[in-house]
Amino acid sequence: MSHLPLTGLTAATHTPFHADGFLNLAVVEQQAEHLLADGVTTVFIGGSTGESHSLSLNERLALAQRWFEVARGSVLRVVVHVGTNCLADAKVLASQAQQWKATAISALSPSYFKPRSVEQLVACAAEIAAAAPETPFYFYDIPVLTGVSLSMPDFLEQARHRIPTLAGLKFTNPDLMAYQLCLRADSGRWDVPFGCDEFLLAALALGAKGAVGSGFNFSAPIYHRIIAAFDRGDLTTARDEQFRSVRLIQLLASVGYMGAAKAVMTMLGVPVGPPRLPNATLTSEQATDLEDRLSKMGFFDWIGRPKVS
C-alpha cells in the first residue's frame, strides 16, 4: 500500500444542501473549482464540517460518489470520512471509498455508546479499516465533539499491531503535548495532520507538515501565507496571518460557526446552502450583518476574492 502524506492544506468540505434541506450535489463541482483555484488539492469529505452525523447512509454514499466523479482526471485527492455510530454503516462507506480508489479513509470514534478504553477504540477502528484493506486509514481524534478523550500516543502504539493500513491521525485536539508525542512516535513514522485552524502556527513549530480544516474552504490564502512565512523563518508575518485566522474564527463563532461558514461560501459564489438542524441557519439580516463585518475587518482583501452576493 503506497500513500503520500496529507501535507499542506486539506479542506474539510461542506455538504451542499438546497434551501429545503435536500442534498444539492450539483454544487460539488463548484466547490472543487473554488478550492483548486485557491491551491487546495486535497479534500476531506463527510466529516464534521460536512455534517456527517446529520446525513443518512445513502446520502453519504451519494456525496462521496459525486466527489469522486468530479475529481476524476484532476489533481484533486479525496479523503473520505466514514465514521459513524453504526460500525456496519462505516464499513459500507469504507468499502465504497476503496472501490473509488480514495486517497485515504478516516473515522472518528463512536460517540453515543463510547469506547471506554484505548483497546476498545482500536477494536472499532480496526473493524472499519478492515473493510478497505488496500486504503490508508487515519483515526480522527476530535474529543470536543465525540466526548471521547483517550490517549492518542497509546492509540498509535496499540493500533500499529491491529491496523495494517494505519497511516496516522487527523489530530483535531488542542493537546499539543500529545501532538508532539504522536509526531515522534515510532521515529516519526505516522502522518499527523493538524485539525485546529486557530493553532496552525503552533503545530508547524512543533513539526506539523499538513493540516485539515474547515477554514481552508473560504480562507485558504491566509493559511498558505502562514505556512510560507513559517518556512522562510518570517515569524512576524506568520503570527499576523494566524491572528487574522483567529479574528475570523471568533467572528464566525459569535453568530454560529456552521451557519456563518456556509454563508461565507455563498458570499464567495459557492452556494453550499444552509446547514441542517441542530446547526442554525443565519437569517437574512444576520447574513447581511456578517458580510458587512467581514468587509470592515478586511476579510475579502485578505483572501484576494471579491464578494459575489
C-alpha positions, -999 to 999 in steps of 0.1 A, spaced: 0 0 0 16 33 -11 5 65 4 15 102 1 11 121 34 -15 148 38 9 177 35 -1 213 31 -38 222 33 -66 197 32 -101 213 31 -128 197 53 -156 204 29 -192 214 35 -220 192 23 -242 213 0 -279 215 6 -309 231 -12 -329 256 9 -353 227 17 -325 207 32 -321 181 5 -287 173 -10 -275 197 -37 -248 176 -53 -246 199 -84 -226 223 -62 -197 199 -56 -182 208 -89 -182 245 -79 -166 236 -45 -138 217 -63 -131 245 -87 -131 271 -59 -106 250 -39 -83 243 -68 -83 280 -76 -71 286 -41 -43 260 -44 -61 233 -23 -57 199 -39 -69 175 -12 -104 174 3 -117 156 34 -154 149 27 -182 140 50 -165 150 82 -176 173 110 -177 203 86 -196 180 62 -223 174 89 -219 137 85 -239 128 116 -268 147 100 -267 126 68 -283 93 61 -261 64 49 -275 67 14 -268 105 14 -232 99 24 -227 73 -3 -241 97 -29 -220 126 -16 -188 105 -19 -197 92 -53 -202 128 -66 -168 140 -52 -151 110 -69 -168 118 -102 -158 154 -100 -122 147 -90 -117 121 -118 -90 133 -142 -79 162 -120 -52 167 -94 -78 166 -66 -73 139 -39 -103 127 -20 -102 115 16 -135 101 29 -146 103 65 -165 71 71 -170 72 109 -205 68 124 -221 54 155 -231 23 135 -199 3 125 -218 -16 98 -226 17 81 -190 28 85 -178 -4 68 -201 2 38 -187 37 34 -151 24 37 -157 -3 11 -172 23 -13 -142 46 -8 -118 18 -17 -138 9 -48 -135 45 -60 -97 45 -50 -99 71 -23 -66 86 -12 -75 76 23 -103 70 47 -108 83 82 -131 76 111 -139 93 144 -149 74 175 -185 62 181 -199 89 203 -232 76 217 -220 42 231 -185 54 237 -154 31 239 -141 33 274 -105 23 267 -79 26 240 -82 -11 234 -120 -8 226 -113 23 204 -87 4 184 -111 -25 180 -137 -2 165 -111 14 142 -97 -19 131 -131 -32 121 -137 -2 99 -103 -2 84 -106 -39 75 -135 -31 52 -110 -12 30 -78 -33 33 -60 -15 5 -67 21 16 -47 41 41 -66 47 74 -65 78 97 -81 78 130 -99 111 135 -94 124 171 -119 152 179 -128 149 216 -147 182 218 -174 167 195 -173 129 203 -168 132 241 -141 105 237 -108 117 251 -84 88 251 -46 88 247 -36 92 210 1 81 217 -13 49 233 -37 45 203 -8 46 179 11 21 200 -17 -4 200 -32 3 166 0 -4 147 -3 -40 156 -40 -42 147 -45 -20 117 -22 -29 88 -34 2 68 -28 27 96 -14 59 82 -17 82 112 -42 106 128 -63 135 119 -55 154 151 -83 179 159 -73 183 195 -56 213 212 -34 190 234 0 200 219 19 178 243 1 147 230 6 160 195 43 161 199 43 125 212 23 114 182 46 132 157 76 114 173 61 80 179 79 52 161 107 75 150 82 98 131 65 70 112 30 84 114 13 112 94 -4 135 118 -22 164 100 -33 190 125 -70 200 127 -73 232 147 -71 261 123 -66 287 151 -35 269 163 -18 260 130 13 281 135 19 264 169 16 230 152 40 240 125 65 250 151 62 215 166 67 197 133 33 196 115 36 191 78 -1 193 70 -35 204 82 -71 195 77 -96 224 84 -129 239 76 -114 274 72 -95 263 41 -128 263 22 -131 301 23 -98 314 36 -71 292 22 -48 321 12 -44 331 48 -32 296 58 -10 293 27 7 325 39 11 312 74 29 281 61 50 301 36 61 327 62 69 299 87 90 281 61 111 312 54 115 320 91 93 351 90 75 346 123 62 382 125 42 377 93 32 342 103 19 354 136 0 383 119 -17 359 95 -25 335 123 -42 363 142 -63 371 112 -74 335 113 -83 339 150 -103 371 144 -122 354 115 -130 323 136 -140 344 165 -164 364 143 -180 333 127 -184 316 160 -201 346 175 -231 340 152 -229 302 150 -199 288 132 -215 263 108 -243 286 96 -218 315 93 -192 295 74 -217 282 49 -230 318 45 -194 329 37 -192 303 10 -223 317 -6 -208 352 -5 -179 338 -25 -201 324 -52 -202 288 -39 -238 282 -27 -235 253 -3 -268 262 12 -279 262 48 -268 237 75 -292 211 88 -306 212 123 -294 212 150 -270 237 134 -287 270 129 -291 289 97 -284 326 96 -313 349 90 -310 372 60 -304 401 85 -277 381 102 -260 372 69 -261 409 58 -246 420 91 -219 393 89 -209 403 53 -206 440 65 -185 430 95 -163 408 73 -158 437 48 -149 461 76 -124 435 90 -107 433 56 -115 396 51 -122 399 13 -89 417 9 -71 390 30 -83 362 7 -80 382 -26 -115 375 -37 -144 399 -41 -178 391 -25 -203 378 -50 -235 382 -31 
